Amino acid sequence: METTRRFMLEWMSFLHRYIPLGLLEVKPQKLNWRPPPYLARDDREALLSSPKPEDWVKVSEHLLGPVGDDFHFTPKHKSNSFGAETAEG
C-alpha cells in the first residue's frame, strides 16, 4: 500500500508542474505568464488542484487509508509545489 501511495504522490507532484492549455491559446506566449486563478467546485477538487504536498497526502488518505505516524513525503521534482515555506523549513 505504501508503494502505491508513494507512486501516486510522485505522480501528482510531476503533473502539477505543467502549464494549463488556456495559456497556450494566446499567441505569442510569454515565458513568465502565470495561469489564471482556479476556483474549485468542491473540497475534493480543491485538494486535487492544490500546490501543497500536504494536501496530496490528504488525497492519498481518502483513497488508500490513513498514513503511518512515521510517513513523510517530499516531492522529487523541481516544480512549483516547492513554496518559500517548504524551501526554508
SEPA-357152 format. One line per field, with one value per residue (C-alpha): residue in one letter; x, y, z. Coordinates in steps of 0.1 Angstrom, whole numbers, padded with zeros to 4 digits. Layout:
<kollos>
r: c(a/...)
xx: c(X/...)
yy: c(Y/...)
zz: c(Z/...)
</kollos>
This chain:
<kollos>
r: c(m/e/t/t/r/r/f/m/l/e/w/m/s/f/l/h/r/y/i/p/l/g/l/l/e/v/k/p/q/k/l/n/w/r/p/p/p/y/l/a/r/d/d/r/e/a/l/l/s/s/p/k/p/e/d/w/v/k/v/s/e/h/l/l/g/p/v/g/d/d/f/h/f/t/p/k/h/k/s/n/s/f/g/a/e/t/a/e/g)
xx: c(0000/0028/0045/0012/0009/0045/0039/0006/0022/0052/0028/0007/0040/0051/0018/0014/0042/0025/0010/-0027/-0038/-0056/-0022/-0013/-0044/-0029/0000/0027/0032/0054/0077/0067/0029/0010/-0023/-0054/-0068/-0085/-0117/-0126/-0162/-0159/-0134/-0121/-0114/-0095/-0073/-0065/-0055/-0035/0002/0009/0023/0004/-0029/-0017/-0011/-0047/-0060/-0040/-0056/-0090/-0082/-0057/-0065/-0046/-0008/0015/0029/0064/0053/0069/0067/0090/0085/0115/0105/0116/0081/0060/0049/0080/0069/0091/0080/0089/0123/0133/0119)
yy: c(0000/0024/0018/0027/0058/0070/0064/0083/0113/0114/0113/0142/0162/0156/0165/0197/0215/0215/0247/0247/0248/0282/0299/0284/0297/0333/0339/0348/0332/0348/0327/0345/0342/0325/0306/0325/0318/0285/0282/0246/0235/0215/0205/0174/0194/0220/0193/0178/0212/0223/0231/0218/0183/0180/0182/0155/0133/0140/0129/0097/0091/0094/0067/0044/0049/0067/0071/0058/0080/0079/0087/0118/0129/0153/0158/0149/0171/0207/0221/0249/0226/0239/0271/0295/0280/0245/0255/0272/0246)
zz: c(0000/0008/-0026/-0043/-0021/-0029/-0066/-0065/-0046/-0070/-0100/-0085/-0079/-0115/-0131/-0110/-0129/-0163/-0178/-0184/-0220/-0216/-0216/-0249/-0267/-0270/-0293/-0288/-0254/-0228/-0206/-0174/-0178/-0150/-0152/-0143/-0107/-0104/-0085/-0074/-0074/-0041/-0014/-0033/-0064/-0043/-0028/-0062/-0076/-0045/-0049/-0014/-0009/0024/0005/-0018/0012/0023/-0012/-0008/0026/0011/-0015/0004/0040/0068/0066/0093/0120/0105/0069/0053/0017/-0001/-0039/-0060/-0089/-0090/-0096/-0083/-0055/-0036/-0019/0001/0034/0022/0009/0042/0065)
</kollos>
